[in-house]
Amino acid sequence: MHEANEAQMESKAGAERRRVPRFPFVASAQVVDTKTKTELNARISELSLYGCYVDTIHALPKGASVFIKIFTSDDFIEANGMVSYVHPNLGMGIAFFNVNASFLPILQVWLRRAMREMKVSGE
């Protein structure tokens, strides 16, 4: 229980530091640690213009440099990033460093859709 409270407090603190809000968004992801070449297949549960939350029990260490590919049944994006925080056995926050300009329109469509869905569900 204590660990859950700490994770919740860290999550709230992280939310306060974000430049833009994250929205609920479900997609598949492939995350590669650029130093060790460790590859994880995981699930995205939140998305923003500047980062995402990756659900995985095998999180990479905080500060790890990563290459992430996020894909839905229709599209995908790729970005370089860094693990900004870790919730052991739950997941990790990834901050995007560089989203190629060709992927920005897809990311923006996903975010608009997520915002609409959030408004419809009344969250």
FIBAKE-576254 format. One record per residue (C-alpha): residue number from 1; residue in three letters; x, y, z. Coordinates in steps of 0.25 Angstrom, whole numbers, plus 5000, padded with zeros to 4 digits. Each point is the difference from the previous one (the first is absolute). Last residue first. Layout:
// FIBAKE-576254
<node num="NUM" residuo="ALA" u="X" v="Y" w="Z"/>
...
// end
This chain:
// FIBAKE-576254
<node num="123" residuo="GLU" u="4944" v="5051" w="4929"/>
<node num="122" residuo="GLY" u="4987" v="5001" w="4994"/>
<node num="121" residuo="SER" u="5001" v="4988" w="4990"/>
<node num="120" residuo="VAL" u="4997" v="5010" w="4988"/>
<node num="119" residuo="LYS" u="5011" v="5010" w="5005"/>
<node num="118" residuo="MET" u="5010" v="4989" w="5002"/>
<node num="117" residuo="GLU" u="4997" v="4994" w="4986"/>
<node num="116" residuo="ARG" u="5001" v="5014" w="4994"/>
<node num="115" residuo="MET" u="5014" v="5002" w="5006"/>
<node num="114" residuo="ALA" u="5005" v="4986" w="4996"/>
<node num="113" residuo="ARG" u="4996" v="5003" w="4986"/>
<node num="112" residuo="ARG" u="5007" v="5013" w="5000"/>
<node num="111" residuo="LEU" u="5012" v="4994" w="5006"/>
<node num="110" residuo="TRP" u="5000" v="4989" w="4989"/>
<node num="109" residuo="VAL" u="4999" v="5010" w="4989"/>
<node num="108" residuo="GLN" u="5011" v="5008" w="5006"/>
<node num="107" residuo="LEU" u="5009" v="4988" w="5001"/>
<node num="106" residuo="ILE" u="4997" v="4996" w="4985"/>
<node num="105" residuo="PRO" u="5003" v="5015" w="4996"/>
<node num="104" residuo="LEU" u="5013" v="5000" w="5008"/>
<node num="103" residuo="PHE" u="5006" v="4987" w="4993"/>
<node num="102" residuo="SER" u="5006" v="5007" w="4988"/>
<node num="101" residuo="ALA" u="5006" v="5010" w="5008"/>
<node num="100" residuo="ASN" u="5008" v="4989" w="5007"/>
<node num="99" residuo="VAL" u="4998" v="5000" w="5015"/>
<node num="98" residuo="ASN" u="5012" v="5004" w="5008"/>
<node num="97" residuo="PHE" u="5002" v="5000" w="5015"/>
<node num="96" residuo="PHE" u="4987" v="4993" w="5004"/>
<node num="95" residuo="ALA" u="4999" v="4998" w="5015"/>
<node num="94" residuo="ILE" u="4997" v="4986" w="5005"/>
<node num="93" residuo="GLY" u="4993" v="4997" w="5012"/>
<node num="92" residuo="MET" u="5002" v="4986" w="5005"/>
<node num="91" residuo="GLY" u="4992" v="4987" w="5004"/>
<node num="90" residuo="LEU" u="4993" v="4992" w="5011"/>
<node num="89" residuo="ASN" u="5010" v="4990" w="5006"/>
<node num="88" residuo="PRO" u="5009" v="5012" w="5005"/>
<node num="87" residuo="HIS" u="4994" v="5013" w="4997"/>
<node num="86" residuo="VAL" u="5011" v="5007" w="4992"/>
<node num="85" residuo="TYR" u="5002" v="5015" w="4996"/>
<node num="84" residuo="SER" u="5006" v="5008" w="4989"/>
<node num="83" residuo="VAL" u="5004" v="4989" w="4991"/>
<node num="82" residuo="MET" u="5006" v="5007" w="4988"/>
<node num="81" residuo="GLY" u="4995" v="5002" w="4986"/>
<node num="80" residuo="ASN" u="5002" v="4998" w="4985"/>
<node num="79" residuo="ALA" u="4988" v="4999" w="4992"/>
<node num="78" residuo="GLU" u="4992" v="4991" w="4991"/>
<node num="77" residuo="ILE" u="4985" v="5001" w="4996"/>
<node num="76" residuo="PHE" u="4990" v="4990" w="4995"/>
<node num="75" residuo="ASP" u="4987" v="4999" w="4992"/>
<node num="74" residuo="ASP" u="4988" v="4992" w="4998"/>
<node num="73" residuo="SER" u="4999" v="4988" w="5009"/>
<node num="72" residuo="THR" u="5007" v="5009" w="5011"/>
<node num="71" residuo="PHE" u="5015" v="5001" w="5001"/>
<node num="70" residuo="ILE" u="5010" v="5007" w="5009"/>
<node num="69" residuo="LYS" u="5015" v="4998" w="4997"/>
<node num="68" residuo="ILE" u="5010" v="5005" w="5011"/>
<node num="67" residuo="PHE" u="5015" v="5002" w="4999"/>
<node num="66" residuo="VAL" u="5006" v="5001" w="5014"/>
<node num="65" residuo="SER" u="5010" v="5007" w="5008"/>
<node num="64" residuo="ALA" u="5000" v="4995" w="5015"/>
<node num="63" residuo="GLY" u="4998" v="5011" w="5010"/>
<node num="62" residuo="LYS" u="4992" v="4992" w="5010"/>
<node num="61" residuo="PRO" u="5003" v="4985" w="4998"/>
<node num="60" residuo="LEU" u="4992" v="4992" w="4990"/>
<node num="59" residuo="ALA" u="4987" v="4994" w="5004"/>
<node num="58" residuo="HIS" u="4997" v="4985" w="5000"/>
<node num="57" residuo="ILE" u="4986" v="5000" w="5006"/>
<node num="56" residuo="THR" u="4995" v="5008" w="4988"/>
<node num="55" residuo="ASP" u="4989" v="5011" w="4998"/>
<node num="54" residuo="VAL" u="5007" v="5011" w="4992"/>
<node num="53" residuo="TYR" u="4996" v="5014" w="5004"/>
<node num="52" residuo="CYS" u="5002" v="5011" w="4989"/>
<node num="51" residuo="GLY" u="5007" v="5012" w="4995"/>
<node num="50" residuo="TYR" u="5001" v="5014" w="4995"/>
<node num="49" residuo="LEU" u="4987" v="5001" w="4992"/>
<node num="48" residuo="SER" u="4993" v="4992" w="5010"/>
<node num="47" residuo="LEU" u="4996" v="4985" w="5001"/>
<node num="46" residuo="GLU" u="4995" v="4991" w="5011"/>
<node num="45" residuo="SER" u="4998" v="4985" w="5001"/>
<node num="44" residuo="ILE" u="5011" v="4995" w="4990"/>
<node num="43" residuo="ARG" u="5002" v="4985" w="5000"/>
<node num="42" residuo="ALA" u="5013" v="4992" w="5000"/>
<node num="41" residuo="ASN" u="5010" v="4993" w="4991"/>
<node num="40" residuo="LEU" u="5014" v="5002" w="5006"/>
<node num="39" residuo="GLU" u="5013" v="5000" w="4993"/>
<node num="38" residuo="THR" u="5014" v="5001" w="5007"/>
<node num="37" residuo="LYS" u="5010" v="5006" w="4990"/>
<node num="36" residuo="THR" u="5009" v="5003" w="5012"/>
<node num="35" residuo="LYS" u="5002" v="5015" w="4997"/>
<node num="34" residuo="THR" u="4988" v="5003" w="4991"/>
<node num="33" residuo="ASP" u="4990" v="4993" w="5010"/>
<node num="32" residuo="VAL" u="4990" v="4996" w="4990"/>
<node num="31" residuo="VAL" u="4985" v="5002" w="5002"/>
<node num="30" residuo="GLN" u="4989" v="4993" w="4991"/>
<node num="29" residuo="ALA" u="4986" v="5005" w="5003"/>
<node num="28" residuo="SER" u="4986" v="4996" w="4999"/>
<node num="27" residuo="ALA" u="4989" v="5010" w="5001"/>
<node num="26" residuo="VAL" u="4989" v="5005" w="5010"/>
<node num="25" residuo="PHE" u="4999" v="5014" w="5003"/>
<node num="24" residuo="PRO" u="4995" v="5008" w="5012"/>
<node num="23" residuo="PHE" u="5005" v="5014" w="4999"/>
<node num="22" residuo="ARG" u="5012" v="5007" w="5005"/>
<node num="21" residuo="PRO" u="5000" v="5014" w="5003"/>
<node num="20" residuo="VAL" u="5010" v="5010" w="4995"/>
<node num="19" residuo="ARG" u="5013" v="5006" w="5006"/>
<node num="18" residuo="ARG" u="5001" v="4989" w="5011"/>
<node num="17" residuo="ARG" u="5006" v="5004" w="5013"/>
<node num="16" residuo="GLU" u="4986" v="4999" w="5008"/>
<node num="15" residuo="ALA" u="4997" v="4986" w="4994"/>
<node num="14" residuo="GLY" u="5014" v="4995" w="5005"/>
<node num="13" residuo="ALA" u="4996" v="5004" w="5014"/>
<node num="12" residuo="LYS" u="4987" v="4993" w="4999"/>
<node num="11" residuo="SER" u="5007" v="4988" w="4994"/>
<node num="10" residuo="GLU" u="5010" v="5000" w="5012"/>
<node num="9" residuo="MET" u="4989" v="5001" w="5010"/>
<node num="8" residuo="GLN" u="4993" v="4988" w="4994"/>
<node num="7" residuo="ALA" u="5012" v="4992" w="4999"/>
<node num="6" residuo="GLU" u="5003" v="5003" w="5015"/>
<node num="5" residuo="ASN" u="4986" v="4997" w="5004"/>
<node num="4" residuo="ALA" u="5001" v="4986" w="4992"/>
<node num="3" residuo="GLU" u="5014" v="4998" w="5007"/>
<node num="2" residuo="HIS" u="4993" v="5001" w="5013"/>
<node num="1" residuo="MET" u="4989" v="4991" w="4997"/>
// end
